[in-house]
Amino acid sequence: MAQVAERAGYRVVPAGNGKLAAVAGRLPDDPALRAAFRMELERMTRESRWTGQAHVLLSRLDLLEERPSDAAAELEKAIAIDPRNEELRKELAALKP
């Protein structure tokens, strides 16, 4: 079982908000880390259709990389998973001209 966890585990996107915040603080200055972070988030969205948080994090990356239309698309996916989340709706509205 340990071999499966080693092979299939996430290496860049950590569990827990504290660890996630630490990684997020390094993303603006580290394009390689951003790319690896994005790959793992995209894997999360492929492996589970209920990963709204992954879509939110992808939207943050898109904003960091100055891609507001991609960020809006990711927020729309997150809202489809969690339609009652008013904060996401506000974020999306702020991105729309």
C-alpha positions in Angstrom: 0.0 0.0 0.0 2.9 2.4 0.7 4.1 2.0 -2.8 0.7 2.9 -4.2 0.6 6.0 -2.0 4.1 7.0 -3.1 3.3 6.6 -6.7 -0.2 8.2 -6.7 0.2 10.8 -4.0 0.3 14.5 -4.5 3.7 16.0 -3.9 3.1 19.7 -4.4 -0.5 20.4 -3.3 -0.4 19.7 0.4 -3.2 18.7 2.7 -4.3 21.3 5.2 -4.8 25.0 4.9 -1.6 25.9 6.8 0.6 23.9 4.5 -1.3 25.2 1.5 -0.8 28.8 2.5 3.0 28.1 2.8 3.1 26.8 -0.7 0.9 29.5 -2.0 3.3 32.1 -0.7 6.1 30.7 -2.9 4.0 30.5 -6.1 4.5 34.1 -7.3 8.3 33.8 -7.5 8.6 30.2 -8.6 7.3 29.4 -12.1 8.4 25.8 -11.9 6.4 25.3 -8.7 3.4 27.0 -10.3 3.5 24.6 -13.2 3.8 21.5 -10.9 1.0 22.9 -8.6 -1.2 23.4 -11.7 -0.6 19.9 -12.9 -1.6 18.4 -9.6 -4.7 20.6 -9.4 -5.7 19.6 -12.9 -5.2 16.0 -12.0 -7.5 16.5 -9.0 -10.2 17.9 -11.3 -9.9 15.0 -13.7 -10.0 12.4 -10.9 -13.1 13.8 -9.1 -15.9 16.0 -10.3 -16.4 17.3 -6.8 -13.2 19.2 -6.3 -14.5 22.7 -6.2 -11.5 23.8 -4.2 -9.2 22.7 -6.9 -11.1 24.9 -9.4 -10.8 27.8 -7.0 -7.1 27.3 -6.7 -6.7 27.0 -10.4 -8.6 30.4 -10.7 -6.0 31.9 -8.3 -3.2 30.6 -10.4 -4.8 32.0 -13.5 -5.1 35.4 -11.9 -1.5 35.2 -10.8 -0.6 34.6 -14.4 -2.8 37.4 -15.6 -5.4 35.2 -17.3 -8.7 36.5 -16.0 -10.9 34.8 -18.5 -9.4 31.4 -17.5 -9.9 32.4 -13.9 -13.5 33.1 -14.5 -14.0 29.8 -16.2 -12.5 28.0 -13.2 -14.8 29.9 -10.8 -17.8 28.9 -12.9 -16.8 25.3 -12.5 -16.4 25.8 -8.8 -19.9 27.4 -8.6 -21.4 24.6 -10.5 -20.2 22.3 -7.7 -21.1 24.6 -4.9 -24.0 26.8 -6.3 -24.8 28.4 -2.9 -21.3 29.8 -2.4 -21.9 33.6 -2.6 -18.2 34.5 -2.2 -17.4 32.6 -5.4 -20.2 34.4 -7.1 -18.8 37.8 -6.0 -15.3 36.8 -7.2 -16.7 35.9 -10.5 -18.7 39.1 -10.8 -15.6 41.1 -10.1 -13.8 39.4 -13.0 -16.6 40.0 -15.5 -16.5 43.4 -17.3 
